Amino acid sequence: MDKDHITAVLTKEIAEELSIAPGEIDDRASFMRLGVSSVQALKIINRLRKELDIDINPVALFEFKTVDDISTYLAEEHE
């Protein structure tokens, strides 16, 4: 799976959850700094599962703290 595609999908889902424009999301900022709560993180993970059709452990957003980190992880796990 392509990292850029994962990043785009994740950015879109975060932006939608936070009601902001995707361009406002810094993919190197922590999810906490972006304002993503634990409840929102679970919603985002569930939407990613559906959108990307992959299994993602819900704790991934807590282990991988940025869009860039989790996109890299998912791209490597789902090559």
N, CA, C and O of each residue as an XYZ file, in Angstrom:
316
protein
N       0.847     -1.172      0.000
C       0.000      0.000      0.000
C       0.898      1.242      0.000
O       1.933      1.281      0.666
N       0.486      2.229     -0.745
C       1.277      3.443     -0.941
C       1.147      4.400      0.255
O       0.042      4.734      0.684
N       2.300      4.831      0.779
C       2.315      5.731      1.933
C       1.588      7.044      1.647
O       0.871      7.555      2.507
N       1.767      7.585      0.458
C       1.114      8.861      0.125
C      -0.409      8.722      0.142
O      -1.122      9.624      0.582
N      -0.890      7.587     -0.338
C      -2.338      7.349     -0.324
C      -2.839      7.254      1.114
O      -3.867      7.838      1.457
N      -2.117      6.523      1.948
C      -2.493      6.390      3.360
C      -2.504      7.763      4.025
O      -3.439      8.096      4.752
N      -1.477      8.549      3.779
C      -1.385      9.894      4.353
C      -2.578     10.745      3.927
O      -3.169     11.444      4.749
N      -2.930     10.687      2.657
C      -4.059     11.476      2.154
C      -5.370     11.054      2.813
O      -6.169     11.900      3.214
N      -5.587      9.752      2.923
C      -6.819      9.246      3.542
C      -6.855      9.621      5.020
O      -7.877     10.094      5.517
N      -5.755      9.412      5.715
C      -5.697      9.725      7.140
C      -5.904     11.223      7.381
O      -6.635     11.614      8.290
N      -5.265     12.046      6.571
C      -5.420     13.498      6.694
C      -6.867     13.909      6.469
O      -7.401     14.749      7.193
N      -7.496     13.316      5.465
C      -8.905     13.617      5.178
C      -9.792     13.226      6.357
O     -10.691     13.976      6.739
N      -9.538     12.052      6.933
C     -10.362     11.575      8.046
C     -10.167     12.438      9.301
O     -11.133     12.739     10.003
N      -8.948     12.824      9.574
C      -8.679     13.693     10.732
C      -9.344     15.046     10.526
O      -9.991     15.571     11.432
N      -9.184     15.605      9.338
C      -9.786     16.907      9.038
C     -11.297     16.847      9.199
O     -11.909     17.751      9.769
N     -11.888     15.779      8.693
C     -13.336     15.629      8.822
C     -13.745     15.530     10.293
O     -14.715     16.162     10.713
N     -13.017     14.747     11.065
C     -13.346     14.572     12.485
C     -13.182     15.872     13.268
O     -13.954     16.142     14.188
N     -12.184     16.678     12.910
C     -11.917     17.923     13.625
C     -12.618     19.133     13.005
O     -12.517     20.248     13.516
N     -13.324     18.903     11.909
C     -14.028     19.974     11.192
C     -13.085     21.104     10.776
O     -13.368     22.285     10.978
N     -11.954     20.701     10.187
C     -10.985     21.662      9.658
C     -10.606     21.232      8.240
O     -10.933     20.127      7.807
N      -9.924     22.106      7.534
C      -9.467     21.787      6.180
C      -8.268     20.846      6.247
O      -7.420     20.995      7.128
N      -8.182     19.883      5.334
C      -7.029     18.970      5.326
C      -5.688     19.694      5.267
O      -4.698     19.209      5.813
N      -5.650     20.845      4.613
C      -4.410     21.616      4.500
C      -3.911     22.169      5.826
O      -2.755     22.577      5.939
N      -4.776     22.184      6.820
C      -4.388     22.680      8.144
C      -3.669     21.618      8.981
O      -3.174     21.910     10.069
N      -3.617     20.401      8.472
C      -3.018     19.314      9.247
C      -1.552     19.160      8.899
O      -1.197     18.930      7.743
N      -0.708     19.287      9.903
C       0.735     19.070      9.768
C       0.989     17.591     10.040
O       0.766     17.119     11.154
N       1.457     16.851      9.023
C       1.615     15.408      9.209
C       2.776     15.037     10.126
O       3.020     13.853     10.358
N       3.487     16.016     10.644
C       4.544     15.729     11.621
C       4.157     16.181     13.036
O       4.921     15.999     13.983
N       2.966     16.768     13.165
C       2.473     17.182     14.488
C       1.816     15.981     15.169
O       1.208     15.138     14.509
N       1.944     15.916     16.469
C       1.312     14.812     17.199
C      -0.205     14.944     17.126
O      -0.750     16.038     16.982
N      -0.867     13.797     17.231
C      -2.328     13.810     17.213
C      -2.857     14.647     18.377
O      -3.869     15.335     18.240
N      -2.177     14.588     19.513
C      -2.581     15.376     20.673
C      -2.504     16.866     20.333
O      -3.411     17.635     20.654
N      -1.424     17.256     19.687
C      -1.250     18.671     19.318
C      -2.295     19.118     18.299
O      -2.711     20.277     18.286
N      -2.713     18.184     17.447
C      -3.762     18.499     16.471
C      -5.126     18.622     17.134
O      -6.060     19.178     16.557
N      -5.234     18.094     18.360
C      -6.493     18.167     19.081
C      -7.357     16.935     18.970
O      -8.559     16.995     19.225
N      -6.756     15.806     18.587
C      -7.492     14.556     18.446
C      -7.629     13.900     19.821
O      -6.631     13.577     20.465
N      -8.863     13.709     20.258
C      -9.118     13.035     21.539
C      -9.071     11.517     21.333
O      -9.030     11.045     20.197
N      -9.076     10.765     22.418
C      -9.047      9.304     22.310
C     -10.305      8.778     21.630
O     -10.232      7.820     20.860
N     -11.435      9.376     21.895
C     -12.687      8.956     21.252
C     -12.612      9.240     19.748
O     -13.005      8.406     18.932
N     -12.109     10.412     19.394
C     -11.956     10.756     17.983
C     -10.955      9.825     17.300
O     -11.151      9.440     16.148
N      -9.900      9.468     17.998
C      -8.890      8.559     17.441
C      -9.525      7.226     17.072
O      -9.232      6.671     16.013
N     -10.381      6.716     17.925
C     -11.061      5.450     17.632
C     -11.977      5.578     16.421
O     -12.048      4.666     15.598
N     -12.669      6.690     16.308
C     -13.517      6.924     15.144
C     -12.680      6.980     13.869
O     -13.057      6.415     12.842
N     -11.550      7.661     13.944
C     -10.660      7.786     12.784
C     -10.126      6.412     12.381
O     -10.110      6.078     11.197
N      -9.696      5.623     13.345
C      -9.182      4.275     13.063
C     -10.267      3.430     12.394
O      -9.994      2.730     11.418
N     -11.480      3.490     12.906
C     -12.570      2.711     12.311
C     -12.843      3.124     10.876
O     -13.090      2.273     10.022
N     -12.801      4.429     10.599
C     -13.008      4.890      9.226
C     -11.835      4.494      8.329
O     -12.029      4.167      7.158
N     -10.616      4.522      8.880
C      -9.455      4.083      8.093
C      -9.574      2.618      7.719
O      -9.269      2.231      6.591
N     -10.017      1.805      8.669
C     -10.209      0.377      8.390
C     -11.108      0.179      7.183
O     -10.808     -0.620      6.295
N     -12.209      0.909      7.159
C     -13.159      0.781      6.058
C     -12.597      1.364      4.766
O     -12.661      0.735      3.710
N     -12.054      2.561      4.861
C     -11.562      3.271      3.673
C     -10.399      2.531      3.001
O     -10.345      2.443      1.774
N      -9.478      2.005      3.798
C      -8.291      1.343      3.257
C      -8.447     -0.173      3.179
O      -7.601     -0.862      2.610
N      -9.532     -0.686      3.755
C      -9.803     -2.121      3.781
C      -8.620     -2.913      4.377
O      -8.158     -3.905      3.813
N      -8.157     -2.430      5.536
C      -7.080     -3.112      6.250
C      -7.423     -3.185      7.731
O      -8.253     -2.423      8.227
N      -6.783     -4.101      8.422
C      -6.969     -4.210      9.860
C      -5.940     -3.320     10.548
O      -4.741     -3.417     10.284
N      -6.416     -2.466     11.421
C      -5.536     -1.563     12.157
C      -5.864     -1.698     13.632
O      -7.021     -1.566     14.030
N      -4.862     -1.957     14.435
C      -5.044     -2.030     15.874
C      -5.415     -0.636     16.384
O      -4.745      0.336     16.039
N      -6.464     -0.520     17.194
C      -6.887      0.793     17.685
C      -5.815      1.576     18.440
O      -5.865      2.805     18.484
N      -4.858      0.886     19.026
C      -3.811      1.601     19.754
C      -2.753      2.202     18.832
O      -1.824      2.860     19.301
N      -2.886      1.982     17.535
C      -1.888      2.485     16.584
C      -1.717      4.000     16.675
O      -0.600      4.508     16.578
N      -2.830      4.725     16.862
C      -2.712      6.186     16.947
C      -2.043      6.638     18.237
O      -1.629      7.791     18.351
N      -1.934      5.744     19.200
C      -1.254      6.089     20.452
C       0.212      5.659     20.405
O       1.065      6.259     21.058
N       0.495      4.612     19.622
C       1.880      4.157     19.456
C       2.628      5.009     18.434
O       3.803      5.327     18.615
N       1.939      5.369     17.372
C       2.517      6.177     16.303
C       1.858      7.543     16.395
O       0.678      7.691     16.076
N       2.598      8.517     16.820
C       2.046      9.790     17.287
C       1.722     10.821     16.212
O       1.094     11.837     16.512
N       2.137     10.585     14.962
C       1.887     11.567     13.904
C       1.312     10.883     12.664
O       1.382      9.662     12.527
N       0.748     11.678     11.775
C       0.246     11.150     10.504
C       1.388     10.479      9.748
O       1.219      9.390      9.199
N       2.542     11.126      9.721
C       3.695     10.567      9.020
C       4.108      9.220      9.615
O       4.384      8.274      8.877
N       4.152      9.130     10.945
C       4.556      7.885     11.611
C       3.607      6.736     11.296
O       4.045      5.643     10.937
N       2.309      6.986     11.430
C       1.358      5.894     11.218
C       1.254      5.536      9.734
O       1.033      4.373      9.396
N       1.409      6.514      8.855
C       1.384      6.226      7.415
C       2.564      5.343      7.022
O       2.409      4.402      6.243
N       3.725      5.644      7.556
C       4.910      4.824      7.292
C       4.697      3.412      7.805
O       4.957      2.442      7.094
N       4.225      3.294      9.040
C       3.962      1.983      9.641
C       2.977      1.175      8.798
O       3.239      0.013      8.486
N       1.859      1.771      8.431
C       0.843      1.041      7.675
C       1.332      0.660      6.286
O       1.021     -0.425      5.795
N       2.088      1.537      5.656
C       2.636      1.219      4.320
C       3.584      0.027      4.400
O       3.574     -0.836      3.523
N       4.399     -0.023      5.444
C       5.334     -1.134      5.597
C       4.602     -2.432      5.981
O       4.974     -3.509      5.516
N       3.583     -2.335      6.814
C       2.835     -3.511      7.251
C       1.953     -4.105      6.153
O       1.651     -5.298      6.172
N       1.550     -3.282      5.213
C       0.609     -3.729      4.180
C       1.179     -3.538      2.772
O       0.516     -3.019      1.874
N       2.410     -3.969      2.616
C       3.066     -3.870      1.289
C       2.456     -4.845      0.321
O       2.872     -4.909     -0.836
